[in-house]
Each structure stands twice: as C-alpha cells, then as structure tokens.
Amino acid sequence: MPVINLPISSIAGRIALLLIAISCSPPVTALEDEEGFWSIQLENDLWGSNEDRFYTHGWQFSYASPEKPPGYLEAISDAIPSYSKGETGYHGFNLGQKIFTPEDITTSSLQVDDRPYAGWLYFETFIGHRYFDRIDREKINGFILTIGVVGPASLAEGTQKLVHDLVDGDDPAGWDNQLENELGINASLIQKWRRIFDFDERLQTEISAHGGLTLGNVYTYAAAGIMARWGRHLKDDIGPPSINPGFPGLPAFNPNRKANWYFFAAVEARAVARNIFLDGNTNVDSHSVEKKKLVGDLQIGVAVHYGDARVSFSQTLRSREFEGQSEPSQYGLINFTYFVE
C-alpha cells in the first residue's frame, strides 16, 4: 500500500486535513434534525473509453436539505441580481476529489506535450431554488462556493496508486511531475429553464436550456447548453448531478413515488479562460500545456427512481481540451441518491 505524505505545515496541507475532517464529521444538524438526501457520485474513464488517461477519476459525496439554508447562503443569493427564489429550495454540501493524468502513465519522465498530473480535493456549499417564472416554464437558480487544494495535498497520487494496487492495474509512475500545492477558491452561478410536455398522466418530455458562470483560480469559464429528457414523472427532479464542470443537476428529488424512469441527453459548450489542470499553477512554475478555449460535452444516460432512492448511469464525451491531445476523452458516471427522513 502506498504511503501518503501530506505536507501539513503548508496552507494547502492544512486545508486538505480540514476537508478530510469535514468528510468524517458531517454537520450535526444534517444528521440529527433535518431530513435530506445523501448522494455518492463516481466518474471514471474506464467506464467510458476503457483507457486510463486525461480526466481519469472523480468522486463526490453530497448532502442536500430542503430545510431553511444558513444565513450566509441566503445573503449571497440575495446579493445576486438575477437570482430569484421560489417555494422549492435546497442547500447542502459536496466533498470530492478529481484526478488527472497524461495518456501514458507508465513512464516517470515529464511528458511536456501532454497534460500534467494533477489532483483536486475540494469542499463545496451550495444553494438552489425552483420556481415558475411564467405559467408554462420553470426556472432553476443555483450558486456554489468551492474551496479546495491542488497538488500533493489533494491526495490524488495515493488514491490512484491504491486503486491500481487493488485492481492490479499499471503503476502510475509520473506523479513526481504533478502540479504544486495551491489553495483553490471558486464561485459558480447556474441558471436553468425548462418546459415539460405531457403525453399522458405519467409519460413526459422535457426540453431545458442552461447557462453558467464560474470564476476562480481553479476554473474560470462561461457555459451554455441544452438537455432533453423523456420518461415518467419528470417534474419530480431536474436530473442527476455531475461533478463540475458538468451538466447542472441536483442530489435531490421528490421521494415516495412507487417507480419512475427517464432517459436524458445533453450538450454543453464552455468558453474557458482558466483551467489550472492545463494552465498549471498560478504563482509558481509548473508543467502546463496550451489549452483549447472552447470545449464541448455530450452526455447520454438513464435514471431510475423507486421510493426513496434514485440511481443513474450516463456517459460523457468531452472534446479535446488542449493542443496535441490525441483524441476526445470519454468517461462514465454513476450516481446513487437516497432520501433519509
């Protein structure tokens, strides 16, 4: 088993320890006083391209509550000019990790023309609201505040080596070339509009459009996209979540239905001004590549909801993100969400 050396004397190392402590000690009120939704999201390229490269793995643990949000989240949402609230609202947190590697993980030498080794360990707090801005159209507003660490303190090297040891995979040999430790802070605003068309009492089609803006030293980009869903009881949720950057969804739904299902397909385009995992560290020299300023995602998937549980599986095809990338990347997403009263 690999040894994980965490530089706890650095600011990034201390933030990493704080994120780990948060993951081991969820908010007491969430466990004792509130009903809510618990969710686990897994993303991996082996479920897509069957190749271990580029965005190779991500996980995210989430909690969403329909109860009254903390005052600071309400204050932030009140300060956003385009953010309106409705009767249906959620707030919560995400804790997650993302791992990026070049195409060839078996060599220890620096691959100057391929993307850097990098990891991202983060904690997010979010707020979201649903309301009808006109009689036939629902609008969803969301805000996410993210803090985390890039570099060795993200524990990405130890995570990947441990998993590869367990599955007898190739040893990722180039982690000595990864990005340096850096504290990351991001803020994201997401807005979505949707219309649902009824075929009968249960079968429906939904067409939605969304836009978003993310600012920070980890990611800075503007996004726009559309999604189509077809199935039963589409009013019960807005779709399963993705790890950012990705399609807007929520680890929450209307529980206690006997059963429903839907298929979904979506496209999104992003104008990227900053991607630390390609541009390299902000204030120190590090490996970097020339990123593409326009990136697109195509996602298809299915979700099944029964009682208090929802499970979804999807595939994402992402266009080339940097100059010299051999081909687009593809990865699979699995999400399981459960409602606890």
Backbone torsions as a table, in degrees:
resi	resn	phi	psi	omega
1	MET	NA	134.8	-177.4
2	PRO	-70.4	150.9	176.1
3	VAL	-92.3	130.9	-179.8
4	ILE	-100.1	113.5	178.7
5	ASN	-97.0	113.1	-178.0
6	LEU	-106.8	118.5	-177.8
7	PRO	-75.9	81.3	-172.3
8	ILE	-71.0	-11.6	177.2
9	SER	-75.5	-18.3	-179.4
10	SER	-87.3	158.9	176.6
11	ILE	-60.9	-43.2	-179.5
12	ALA	-62.2	-39.9	178.6
13	GLY	-63.5	-39.7	178.7
14	ARG	-67.0	-38.0	175.9
15	ILE	-63.4	-40.3	178.6
16	ALA	-61.0	-43.4	178.0
17	LEU	-62.9	-38.0	177.8
18	LEU	-63.5	-42.3	179.0
19	LEU	-63.5	-40.7	177.8
20	ILE	-64.0	-41.1	178.9
21	ALA	-63.3	-39.8	177.8
22	ILE	-62.1	-40.8	-179.1
23	SER	-65.7	-30.6	-179.9
24	CYS	-86.1	-13.6	-176.2
25	SER	-135.1	76.5	178.6
26	PRO	-58.8	158.7	-178.6
27	PRO	-54.5	133.9	-176.7
28	VAL	-60.7	-39.9	-178.6
29	THR	-64.4	-34.2	179.3
30	ALA	-64.1	-34.4	-177.0
31	LEU	-84.8	-33.8	-169.5
32	GLU	-104.3	-35.5	-167.9
33	ASP	-112.3	-19.1	-171.6
34	GLU	-118.5	144.2	165.2
35	GLU	-81.2	153.7	-177.9
36	GLY	-176.2	-176.4	-174.8
37	PHE	-115.4	130.4	175.0
38	TRP	-108.9	136.6	-171.8
39	SER	-141.4	144.4	171.8
40	ILE	-127.3	130.5	179.7
41	GLN	-119.2	130.0	175.9
42	LEU	-124.3	133.7	178.1
43	GLU	-131.4	132.6	-176.2
44	ASN	-153.9	139.6	-179.4
45	ASP	-73.3	-20.9	178.3
46	LEU	-66.9	-21.8	175.8
47	TRP	-86.7	-1.5	179.9
48	GLY	-117.7	-80.1	-177.1
49	SER	-86.1	-10.2	-174.5
50	ASN	61.5	28.8	177.5
51	GLU	-125.3	145.2	-178.9
52	ASP	-100.9	89.7	-173.1
53	ARG	-167.7	166.1	176.7
54	PHE	59.3	-126.9	171.7
55	TYR	-79.0	102.1	-167.9
56	THR	-97.5	-27.9	-179.2
57	HIS	-162.4	145.6	172.9
58	GLY	-151.6	146.8	172.3
59	TRP	-136.7	151.0	179.7
60	GLN	-148.9	127.2	176.5
61	PHE	-106.0	130.2	-172.0
62	SER	-132.3	153.0	170.1
63	TYR	-134.9	132.8	177.8
64	ALA	-130.2	134.7	-177.6
65	SER	-123.5	140.0	173.7
66	PRO	-87.4	1.9	-179.3
67	GLU	-77.0	175.4	-177.9
68	LYS	-61.0	131.2	-177.2
69	PRO	-77.3	163.6	174.7
70	PRO	-59.8	154.2	-176.5
71	GLY	-60.1	-36.6	-176.8
72	TYR	-67.8	-33.1	177.3
73	LEU	-70.3	-39.5	176.3
74	GLU	-64.9	-38.2	179.4
75	ALA	-64.5	-40.7	178.5
76	ILE	-64.7	-48.3	-178.7
77	SER	-64.3	-36.2	177.6
78	ASP	-64.7	-27.9	-177.2
79	ALA	-82.4	-12.1	179.9
80	ILE	-84.9	118.8	-173.3
81	PRO	-57.5	-39.0	-174.7
82	SER	-91.5	5.5	-175.8
83	TYR	-95.3	111.7	175.8
84	SER	-111.2	155.4	-175.7
85	LYS	-115.4	156.5	176.4
86	GLY	-132.8	-170.3	-178.3
87	GLU	-70.8	-28.7	-178.0
88	THR	-98.4	115.0	-179.0
89	GLY	-140.1	153.6	177.7
90	TYR	-138.1	154.2	170.0
91	HIS	-144.8	163.7	-179.9
92	GLY	171.8	-157.1	-178.4
93	PHE	-144.6	156.7	171.8
94	ASN	-125.4	140.5	170.3
95	LEU	-126.9	127.7	-174.8
96	GLY	-156.4	178.2	-179.6
97	GLN	-147.8	141.4	175.4
98	LYS	-128.1	147.0	-177.2
99	ILE	-130.6	132.0	179.9
100	PHE	-125.8	138.1	178.0
101	THR	-141.3	160.9	171.6
102	PRO	-72.2	179.9	-175.8
103	GLU	-68.8	-38.3	-179.6
104	ASP	-105.9	108.6	-178.5
105	ILE	-96.5	3.7	-175.4
106	THR	-90.8	-11.6	-179.3
107	THR	-102.7	144.5	-179.9
108	SER	-90.6	-9.2	-177.5
109	SER	-77.9	155.9	178.1
110	LEU	-69.9	126.7	179.1
111	GLN	-99.8	90.9	-168.2
112	VAL	-65.3	-25.9	-177.3
113	ASP	-95.2	4.0	179.6
114	ASP	-119.1	164.9	-174.2
115	ARG	-66.2	153.6	-178.7
116	PRO	-70.5	154.5	162.4
117	TYR	-66.2	135.4	-178.8
118	ALA	-160.3	150.8	174.3
119	GLY	-133.5	157.3	-176.3
120	TRP	-144.3	112.3	176.4
121	LEU	-111.2	125.6	-168.1
122	TYR	-145.2	158.5	171.6
123	PHE	-127.5	135.7	-179.3
124	GLU	-127.6	145.6	167.7
125	THR	-120.8	141.2	-173.3
126	PHE	-141.3	160.4	173.9
127	ILE	-139.4	144.3	180.0
128	GLY	-148.7	149.4	-179.8
129	HIS	-139.9	147.9	175.7
130	ARG	-123.3	137.6	176.4
131	TYR	-161.8	164.6	177.9
132	PHE	-95.0	114.8	177.6
133	ASP	-84.4	-13.6	166.8
134	ARG	-153.7	168.5	-166.0
135	ILE	-61.7	-28.4	-175.4
136	ASP	-111.9	10.9	-176.1
137	ARG	-141.2	131.4	177.4
138	GLU	-101.0	142.8	177.5
139	LYS	-118.5	139.7	178.5
140	ILE	-120.3	125.9	175.0
141	ASN	-111.6	141.5	177.3
142	GLY	-146.5	146.3	176.5
143	PHE	-134.3	135.2	-178.4
144	ILE	-128.9	130.7	173.9
145	LEU	-113.9	125.7	-171.7
146	THR	-122.6	137.1	170.8
147	ILE	-135.4	139.8	-178.1
148	GLY	-169.5	-168.4	-179.3
149	VAL	-134.0	140.1	172.4
150	VAL	-108.4	148.4	176.0
151	GLY	107.4	-166.4	-178.2
152	PRO	-54.7	-31.9	-179.7
153	ALA	-67.3	-13.9	177.1
154	SER	-74.4	-11.0	178.7
155	LEU	66.9	16.5	-177.3
156	ALA	-66.4	-39.7	-179.9
157	GLU	-59.6	-50.0	-179.8
158	GLY	-63.3	-38.1	179.1
159	THR	-62.7	-48.6	-177.7
160	GLN	-66.5	-40.9	-179.2
161	LYS	-67.1	-37.6	177.9
162	LEU	-63.7	-46.6	179.7
163	VAL	-63.1	-42.0	-179.7
164	HIS	-66.8	-33.0	174.6
165	ASP	-65.5	-40.4	-177.5
166	LEU	-68.2	-36.0	-177.2
167	VAL	-101.1	7.6	-179.9
168	ASP	57.7	44.7	178.0
169	GLY	-92.9	177.8	178.0
170	ASP	-61.9	142.5	177.5
171	ASP	-77.4	119.8	177.4
172	PRO	-71.4	109.2	-166.0
173	ALA	-96.9	-6.2	-171.0
174	GLY	-105.9	19.3	-174.7
175	TRP	-68.4	-14.3	174.6
176	ASP	-64.7	-14.6	-179.2
177	ASN	-99.2	10.3	-174.8
178	GLN	-69.6	166.7	176.3
179	LEU	-60.6	155.6	179.4
180	GLU	-79.1	164.9	177.3
181	ASN	-61.2	134.9	177.0
182	GLU	-154.6	133.6	173.7
183	LEU	-73.0	132.1	-179.4
184	GLY	-117.1	135.9	176.7
185	ILE	-134.1	130.0	179.5
186	ASN	-136.7	151.7	172.5
187	ALA	-131.7	135.0	-176.1
188	SER	-131.3	134.9	172.8
189	LEU	-116.2	129.4	-178.0
190	ILE	-127.0	135.5	174.9
191	GLN	-134.0	139.3	-176.4
192	LYS	-139.2	140.5	176.5
193	TRP	-123.3	136.6	-178.9
194	ARG	-142.5	149.7	172.2
195	ARG	-126.6	138.3	-179.5
196	ILE	-115.7	130.3	-179.2
197	PHE	-112.7	126.4	-177.4
198	ASP	-89.6	129.6	168.8
199	PHE	-86.2	-42.6	175.2
200	ASP	-151.5	-158.2	-175.3
201	GLU	-66.2	-24.5	-175.0
202	ARG	-122.1	-34.6	-174.8
203	LEU	-87.0	129.6	-173.3
204	GLN	-141.0	160.5	170.1
205	THR	-124.3	139.2	178.2
206	GLU	-123.8	136.3	171.4
207	ILE	-120.4	127.0	-178.3
208	SER	-135.1	153.8	173.4
209	ALA	-126.8	146.8	-179.4
210	HIS	-143.3	157.2	174.8
211	GLY	-142.5	157.4	-179.0
212	GLY	-158.5	157.3	177.5
213	LEU	-136.9	126.7	178.2
214	THR	-122.1	130.8	-179.2
215	LEU	-127.4	136.5	177.3
216	GLY	163.0	-179.9	-179.9
217	ASN	-87.4	-7.7	175.1
218	VAL	-92.3	-57.1	175.6
219	TYR	-127.4	140.6	164.4
220	THR	-138.1	116.7	-178.9
221	TYR	-162.2	159.9	170.4
222	ALA	-114.1	139.9	-174.7
223	ALA	-132.1	149.8	173.9
224	ALA	-150.2	144.3	-178.8
225	GLY	-166.1	177.1	177.5
226	ILE	-135.7	154.0	178.2
227	MET	-139.9	143.9	173.0
228	ALA	-122.7	136.1	176.5
229	ARG	-129.0	147.0	179.0
230	TRP	-141.6	126.6	-179.9
231	GLY	164.6	-148.2	-174.4
232	ARG	-110.9	140.6	173.0
233	HIS	54.5	49.8	-178.4
234	LEU	-66.3	-20.1	178.7
235	LYS	-68.6	-13.8	-175.9
236	ASP	-71.7	-22.0	178.2
237	ASP	-156.4	176.0	178.9
238	ILE	-107.0	5.0	-179.1
239	GLY	113.8	156.4	-179.4
240	PRO	-70.1	156.7	-177.8
241	PRO	-78.9	164.0	168.7
242	SER	-128.9	159.1	174.4
243	ILE	-81.8	129.5	-177.1
244	ASN	-64.0	142.5	-4.1
245	PRO	-75.8	137.9	-177.1
246	GLY	-175.1	-171.2	-175.5
247	PHE	-79.9	142.0	-178.0
248	PRO	-68.8	130.4	176.2
249	GLY	-152.4	-175.9	-176.2
250	LEU	-147.3	135.5	175.6
251	PRO	-78.8	55.6	-178.8
252	ALA	-158.4	155.0	-179.3
253	PHE	-162.2	175.9	176.6
254	ASN	-84.6	107.2	-174.7
255	PRO	-77.7	175.8	171.6
256	ASN	77.1	8.6	166.9
257	ARG	-71.4	148.3	177.4
258	LYS	-65.7	-48.9	179.6
259	ALA	-168.2	142.2	168.8
260	ASN	-156.8	170.4	-176.2
261	TRP	-156.1	161.5	170.8
262	TYR	-161.7	153.2	170.4
263	PHE	-101.0	151.4	178.3
264	PHE	-144.6	152.2	176.4
265	ALA	-145.6	141.9	-174.6
266	ALA	-152.2	155.1	172.2
267	VAL	-131.8	146.5	176.8
268	GLU	-143.9	140.9	174.0
269	ALA	-116.3	139.1	179.8
270	ARG	-127.9	130.4	171.5
271	ALA	-94.3	111.4	-167.6
272	VAL	-103.3	120.2	174.9
273	ALA	-98.1	-27.9	-179.3
274	ARG	-148.7	131.4	171.4
275	ASN	-142.8	100.7	-173.3
276	ILE	-59.0	-26.2	-177.0
277	PHE	-77.3	-6.9	172.1
278	LEU	-118.9	-39.8	-178.6
279	ASP	-75.7	-20.4	-178.0
280	GLY	87.8	179.0	-176.9
281	ASN	-60.3	154.8	-175.0
282	THR	-75.3	-46.7	-169.3
283	ASN	-117.2	2.2	176.9
284	VAL	-132.6	157.1	177.6
285	ASP	-69.3	136.9	178.6
286	SER	-157.2	168.5	176.4
287	HIS	-63.8	139.2	177.6
288	SER	-152.1	163.2	174.6
289	VAL	-133.2	166.1	179.5
290	GLU	-81.5	111.6	-176.6
291	LYS	-78.2	155.2	169.8
292	LYS	-84.2	137.9	-174.5
293	LYS	-84.6	-12.7	176.6
294	LEU	-126.5	122.3	-177.3
295	VAL	-128.4	140.6	179.6
296	GLY	-126.2	147.3	176.5
297	ASP	-120.8	142.4	170.3
298	LEU	-123.9	127.0	-177.9
299	GLN	-129.8	136.9	172.0
300	ILE	-133.1	147.3	-177.8
301	GLY	-172.2	-177.0	-179.6
302	VAL	-142.8	146.1	177.1
303	ALA	-132.0	142.1	177.9
304	VAL	-127.7	132.4	-177.2
305	HIS	-125.3	126.2	177.2
306	TYR	-137.7	119.1	178.7
307	GLY	60.8	-119.4	-177.0
308	ASP	-97.6	12.5	-176.2
309	ALA	-127.7	147.0	172.6
310	ARG	-136.1	135.6	176.0
311	VAL	-128.9	141.3	179.6
312	SER	-139.0	152.2	174.3
313	PHE	-138.1	136.3	180.0
314	SER	-149.2	167.2	176.7
315	GLN	-123.9	136.7	176.6
316	THR	-120.1	129.8	173.2
317	LEU	-108.6	119.5	-176.9
318	ARG	-112.3	131.9	-179.7
319	SER	-65.0	168.3	-179.3
320	ARG	-59.0	134.3	-175.1
321	GLU	-101.8	-13.6	-178.9
322	PHE	-148.2	156.7	179.5
323	GLU	-63.5	130.5	-179.6
324	GLY	93.1	-5.5	176.9
325	GLN	-62.2	131.0	-170.4
326	SER	-67.1	-36.1	-179.4
327	GLU	-163.5	165.9	177.7
328	PRO	-60.1	157.9	177.5
329	SER	-99.2	154.5	-179.0
330	GLN	-142.3	136.3	179.0
331	TYR	-147.9	156.6	178.9
332	GLY	-101.1	153.5	-179.3
333	LEU	-128.3	132.5	174.3
334	ILE	-125.9	130.3	178.2
335	ASN	-130.7	135.3	173.1
336	PHE	-127.0	125.1	-178.9
337	THR	-126.0	136.8	-177.7
338	TYR	-135.0	136.0	179.6
339	PHE	-92.2	128.5	179.4
340	VAL	-119.8	123.0	179.0
341	GLU	-84.2	NA	NA
